[in-house]
């Protein structure tokens, strides 16, 4: 499990905005409280993190114009860089995933997906790495001239079973599917989503049969049926994320336009939660038995300002929110009956961008 035993949390933050880089914290098993144990700023702007299985290595993007990815040893109180950050030949990587001996990044600035083989030491391109870096370029645009002038890959997710990689592209209003069965990803297909929604992140239902795609430019959730045998998505239904709000229309009391950021689905598949910037809120949606028509049931304050991402703890009992502009990670206890979060505590984390667990 790494330093200190039990679960640990790792917080990514923007060093260019005063963040500490990658911060490690112990998680109290009874209260969920975070206690900071150490940090490193060796990776510039590590906006998203992903732990490797086993809890000893952590991967981080460097969301810079040049774009890089790095591996860190997390067996001690503070993360320690393994080698140097490795260029991804893509601009502004915002997300990453691990699959088939590779680390894969979604590059927002250049609208591409980079695939880097891992070495024996766990570092991208390190000793024993097989193959070379591969870049999969996206193409297309959307109706928003400011945000969708070209492709903007924002997230990469490995589907349950490990055969497929899904890449969410905000600029092209689509989800790309890549085949992992041959090792490195190979192009397989692309699914168009409603124009102008600006898909940012998605999450699978634990049953593996449905995918929930969260829009950033329009506060909606698009439900898709997932065919794991064929590697295809079928859009089925779209609903407003915020309680009482119609697709594309913010609630009357919203102080500004809403920009959803992250989504999480309960391990039992009963609820989904979305972080919403602008309104600084957490949206609670109940998932029906058919998994195809989420229903907004509550909206609560996120505990800070500009919630960039959110994550469930490994047991699914608490929700953690990285509030970028107020500089904190706030955690919430989840009501098992209603799914409604109740604020339980917070820890200072300047320019926080994400939180993950190992």
C-alpha positions in Angstrom: 0.0 0.0 0.0 3.0 2.3 0.2 4.0 4.7 3.0 2.2 4.3 6.3 -0.2 1.6 5.1 -3.9 2.0 4.3 -5.3 4.3 1.7 -3.5 7.4 0.6 -4.7 10.4 -1.4 -2.7 12.3 -4.0 -3.6 15.9 -5.0 -2.5 17.4 -8.3 -2.2 21.2 -8.6 -1.0 23.9 -10.9 2.5 25.0 -9.9 2.1 28.0 -12.3 -0.7 29.2 -10.1 1.0 28.7 -6.7 0.2 25.0 -6.3 2.6 22.6 -4.5 2.6 20.2 -7.5 1.8 16.7 -6.3 0.8 16.4 -2.6 0.5 13.1 -0.7 -1.9 12.7 2.2 -2.9 9.9 4.6 -6.6 9.1 4.8 -8.2 8.6 8.2 -10.2 5.3 7.7 -12.9 6.5 10.2 -13.5 10.1 9.2 -12.0 10.4 5.8 -9.9 13.3 6.9 -6.7 14.0 4.9 -3.4 14.6 6.6 -0.6 16.0 4.4 2.6 13.9 4.5 4.7 15.6 1.8 4.8 17.1 -1.7 7.0 17.6 -4.7 7.0 20.3 -7.4 9.4 18.5 -9.7 6.6 18.1 -12.3 5.3 21.4 -13.7 1.5 21.7 -13.6 0.6 18.1 -12.8 -3.1 18.6 -13.3 -4.1 15.0 -13.4 -2.8 11.9 -11.7 -3.3 8.1 -12.0 -1.9 5.4 -9.7 -0.5 2.2 -11.0 -1.9 -1.1 -9.6 0.0 -2.0 -6.4 0.2 1.5 -5.0 3.9 2.1 -5.5 4.0 4.2 -8.7 2.0 7.3 -9.6 1.7 8.9 -13.0 1.2 12.6 -13.7 0.6 14.7 -16.8 2.5 18.0 -17.1 -0.2 20.3 -18.5 2.2 22.7 -20.3 2.4 23.9 -23.9 5.2 21.4 -24.6 3.4 18.6 -22.7 4.9 15.8 -20.7 4.2 12.8 -18.5 6.1 11.5 -15.5 6.3 8.6 -13.1 6.8 9.0 -9.4 7.7 6.6 -6.6 5.1 6.9 -3.8 6.5 4.5 -1.3 7.7 7.4 0.9 6.0 10.3 2.6 6.4 12.5 -0.5 6.3 11.5 -4.1 9.8 11.1 -5.8 10.3 11.5 -9.5 11.5 8.4 -11.4 13.7 9.9 -14.1 12.6 13.1 -15.7 9.2 14.1 -17.3 9.0 12.7 -20.8 7.6 14.7 -23.7 4.3 13.4 -25.2 4.6 15.3 -28.5 1.3 17.0 -27.7 0.2 20.2 -26.1 -1.5 20.6 -22.7 -2.2 17.0 -21.6 -5.1 17.0 -19.2 -5.7 13.3 -18.4 -4.0 10.0 -18.6 -4.6 6.2 -18.2 -2.6 3.0 -18.0 -3.1 0.1 -20.4 -1.2 -2.8 -21.9 2.2 -1.6 -20.6 1.7 1.9 -21.8 0.8 5.3 -20.3 -1.7 7.2 -22.5 -2.4 10.9 -22.4 -5.2 13.1 -23.7 -3.7 16.3 -25.1 -6.2 19.1 -24.9 -4.2 21.7 -26.6 -3.2 19.7 -29.7 -6.3 17.5 -29.8 -4.4 14.2 -29.8 -3.8 11.1 -27.8 -0.2 10.0 -27.0 0.9 6.5 -26.2 4.2 5.9 -24.4 5.6 2.5 -23.6 6.7 1.9 -20.0 10.1 0.6 -18.9 10.9 -2.0 -16.3 11.3 0.8 -13.7 7.8 2.0 -14.5 8.9 5.2 -16.2 7.7 6.2 -19.7 10.4 5.2 -22.2 12.6 3.9 -19.3 14.9 0.8 -19.3 13.4 -2.1 -21.0 10.6 -0.1 -22.7 9.4 -1.6 -26.0 8.3 0.4 -29.0 8.2 4.2 -29.5 5.9 7.0 -28.6 2.8 7.0 -30.8 0.5 10.0 -31.4 -3.1 9.6 -32.5 -4.4 12.9 -34.0 -8.1 13.8 -33.7 -9.8 15.9 -36.4 -12.9 18.0 -36.6 -14.6 21.0 -34.9 -17.8 22.0 -33.2 -20.3 24.9 -33.2 -18.6 27.0 -30.4 -16.1 29.2 -32.3 -14.1 29.9 -29.1 -13.9 26.4 -27.6 -14.5 24.1 -30.5 -12.4 25.6 -33.3 -10.6 22.2 -33.5 -10.1 18.9 -31.6 -9.5 19.1 -27.8 -9.0 15.6 -26.3 -9.8 15.9 -22.6 -9.9 12.4 -21.1 -8.9 8.8 -21.8 -10.6 5.9 -20.1 -9.9 2.2 -20.3 -13.2 0.3 -20.6 -14.0 -2.6 -18.2 -12.2 -5.7 -19.5 -9.2 -3.7 -20.8 -9.8 -4.2 -24.5 -10.9 -0.7 -25.4 -9.8 2.8 -24.8 -12.3 5.7 -24.9 -11.0 9.2 -25.7 -13.4 12.1 -25.0 -13.0 15.1 -27.3 -14.5 18.4 -26.2 -13.7 20.2 -29.5 -15.3 17.6 -31.8 -18.4 16.7 -29.7 -17.4 13.0 -29.9 -15.9 10.0 -28.2 -13.2 8.1 -30.0 -12.8 4.3 -29.4 -9.4 2.7 -29.8 -8.6 -1.1 -29.8 -6.1 -2.2 -27.2 -6.1 -5.9 -28.1 -2.9 -5.6 -30.1 -1.0 -3.8 -27.3 -0.8 -0.1 -28.2 -4.1 1.5 -29.1 -5.4 1.3 -32.7 -8.2 3.4 -34.1 -11.5 1.7 -34.0 -14.4 4.2 -34.3 -15.9 7.5 -33.3 -19.3 8.3 -31.8 -20.9 11.7 -32.4 -22.6 13.4 -29.5 -25.1 16.4 -29.5 -23.4 19.4 -31.1 -22.2 22.0 -28.7 -22.3 19.9 -25.6 -18.5 19.9 -25.4 -18.0 16.4 -23.8 -15.3 16.6 -21.1 -15.4 13.4 -19.0 -17.2 10.1 -18.9 -17.8 7.3 -16.4 -18.9 3.7 -16.8 -21.8 2.2 -14.9 -20.4 -0.6 -12.7 -22.3 -3.1 -14.7 -20.3 -2.1 -17.7 -23.3 -1.7 -20.0 -23.7 2.1 -20.0 -21.5 5.1 -20.2 -22.4 8.6 -18.8 -20.8 11.5 -20.8 -20.6 14.8 -19.0 -20.8 18.0 -21.1 -18.7 21.0 -20.2 -20.1 23.6 -22.6 -23.7 22.5 -21.9 -24.5 21.1 -18.4 -25.9 17.8 -19.5 -25.3 14.1 -19.2 -25.6 12.0 -22.3 -26.3 8.3 -21.6 -24.8 5.8 -24.1 -25.3 2.1 -24.3 -21.9 0.4 -24.5 -21.3 -2.8 -26.6 -18.2 -4.3 -25.1 -18.0 -7.0 -27.8 -18.2 -4.6 -30.8 -16.5 -1.6 -29.0 -19.3 0.8 -29.9 -21.3 3.5 -28.1 -25.0 4.3 -28.8 -26.3 7.6 -27.5 -29.7 7.1 -25.9 -30.8 9.9 -23.7 -29.7 13.4 -22.5 -30.6 15.1 -19.3 -29.8 18.3 -17.5 -27.3 17.9 -14.7 -28.6 20.5 -12.4 -31.9 19.9 -10.5 -34.7 21.9 -12.2 -32.5 22.9 -15.1 -33.2 22.1 -18.8 -30.4 21.2 -21.1 -28.4 24.3 -22.0 -30.3 26.6 -19.6 -28.8 27.4 -16.2 -31.1 27.7 -13.2 -32.5 31.2 -12.5 -30.4 31.7 -9.4 -27.1 30.7 -11.1 -24.5 33.5 -10.8 -22.9 32.7 -14.1 -22.8 30.1 -16.8 -22.2 26.6 -15.5 -19.2 24.4 -16.6 -19.4 20.8 -15.4 -16.0 19.3 -14.8 -15.9 15.8 -13.3 -18.3 12.8 -12.9 -18.3 9.8 -10.5 -20.7 6.8 -10.4 -21.4 4.9 -7.2 -20.0 1.4 -6.9 -23.6 0.1 -6.6 -24.7 2.0 -9.6 -27.5 3.9 -7.8 -26.2 7.5 -8.0 -23.9 9.7 -10.1 -22.3 13.0 -8.9 -21.1 15.8 -11.1 -18.9 18.8 -10.1 -20.1 22.1 -11.6 -18.0 25.2 -11.9 -19.7 28.6 -12.2 -22.4 27.6 -9.7 -19.8 26.0 -7.5 -22.0 23.0 -6.9 -22.3 19.2 -6.7 -25.1 17.7 -8.7 -26.7 14.5 -7.5 -28.4 12.2 -10.0 -30.3 9.1 -9.3 -29.8 6.3 -11.8 -32.9 4.3 -12.7 -32.9 0.5 -12.8 -32.6 0.6 -16.6 -29.5 2.8 -16.2 -30.7 5.0 -19.1 -32.6 8.0 -17.6 -30.7 9.7 -14.8 -32.8 12.0 -12.7 -31.4 15.1 -11.0 -32.4 15.0 -7.3 -30.3 17.6 -5.5 -27.7 20.3 -5.9 -25.4 21.2 -3.0 -22.5 23.6 -2.5 -19.1 22.2 -3.4 -17.4 23.6 -0.3 -15.2 26.0 -2.3 -14.8 27.8 -5.6 -14.4 26.3 -9.1 -14.5 22.5 -8.5 -12.2 21.2 -11.2 -12.6 17.5 -10.4 -14.1 15.0 -7.9 -13.4 11.5 -6.8 -15.0 8.8 -4.7 -12.9 7.1 -2.0 -12.1 3.4 -2.7 -15.2 2.3 -0.6 -17.6 4.7 -2.3 -18.6 6.2 1.1 -17.2 9.7 0.6 -16.7 12.2 -2.2 -13.6 14.4 -2.5 -13.7 17.7 -4.5 -10.6 19.6 -5.8 -11.6 23.3 -5.6 -9.1 25.0 -7.8 -9.7 28.7 -7.2 -10.4 28.5 -3.4 -7.3 26.2 -3.1 -8.7 23.3 -1.1 -9.8 19.7 -1.2 -13.2 19.2 0.5 -14.6 15.9 1.5 -18.2 14.9 1.9 -20.0 12.0 3.6 -22.6 10.4 1.3 -26.1 9.5 2.4 -26.5 5.8 1.4 -30.2 6.3 0.8 -30.4 9.6 -1.0 -26.9 10.0 -2.3 -26.8 13.6 -1.0 -23.3 14.7 0.1 -22.8 16.4 3.5 -19.6 18.5 4.0 -17.3 16.8 6.5 -14.0 18.6 6.2 -11.3 20.2 4.0 -7.6 20.6 3.7 -5.7 23.5 2.1 -4.4 22.7 -1.4 -3.5 25.8 -3.5 -4.6 25.6 -7.2 -5.9 22.0 -6.7 -6.9 20.2 -9.9 -7.6 16.6 -8.9 -7.5 14.0 -6.2 -6.9 10.2 -6.6 -6.4 7.3 -4.2 -3.9 4.5 -4.0 
